[in-house]
Amino acid sequence: MFVWSKRLVATLLGLFVLMLGVFLLNTTTDSTSSLQIHTTRWIALNYLGLVAWVFVWMIDQARMRGKNIWVWLVPFVLAPLPTLMLFVLFLQRRIQSS
């Protein structure tokens, strides 16, 4: 679990935001998609399955460490990849001794 560095996560989050910005700026509303409807449904089904699988993994990791997972649900639904990266960083924090 300690293979993620803060610099790697910051770079990945930055690339995600950059790609999202490029995607949103390059979309045109007047063109039609060349994807077939069954292809789009298949992609959506695979994406939802992956999201569910990752969230189950997050539940397991939080349960093993005694953390509350449900505060991560809304951010995960809105943006799964950045939330997953932040969750992994959250789990890697050093435990403060009192």
PyMOL commands that set and color helices and strands:
alter all, ss='L'
color gray80, all
select helices_A, chain A and resi 6-26+37-65+70-78+80-91
alter helices_A, ss='H'
color red, helices_A
deselect
rebuild
show_as cartoon
